[in-house]
Amino acid sequence: GGYHAHLNCIPIERGLGSKLCSTMMTAAASTNRGHGFELRELQNPDIRVNAILRNFADDKELSGYFYAEIPFGENGDVKRFLYTALEQGQNGANGGRRGERKQVPLQFGREVLAAVLGVLSKDVEEECKDSFRKSFAKYE
């Protein structure tokens, strides 16, 4: 199998970091029909995400991840959050599934951002599409 990535870099106004963080954590806890997923803050700024993910690659259990950087403060401080989804396989004790983790919905980040900005996710999507089309119209 191959890997497929969705990367979004979206600038936000100064001062929205705290609201974005709390909205994201609430949404993570309540998504997947109320079962949620655990989004953890990476406390150590020296830990690189690829080093964390490389640990899973050796076990071949990682089936996806969600990573977010949220700006805080005036001096470029950033809070980083990570969720890792493991393959669902191999039965564990008591008939449960060992390593079972929930996938992050594809639209999760967009929906959180739309909630913070006070717009419907669909409106944000249409606005992005229109802007993209206009920027490439001269090449048609």
Salt bridges, closest charged atoms under 4 A:
GLU38 OE2 - ARG40 NE 3.44
GLU74 OE1 - ARG14 NH1 3.82
GLU100 OE1 - ARG97 NE 3.95
GLU125 OE1 - ARG110 NH1 3.17
GLU125 OE2 - LYS129 NZ 3.37
GLU126 OE2 - LYS129 NZ 3.73
ASP130 OD1 - ARG133 NH1 3.34
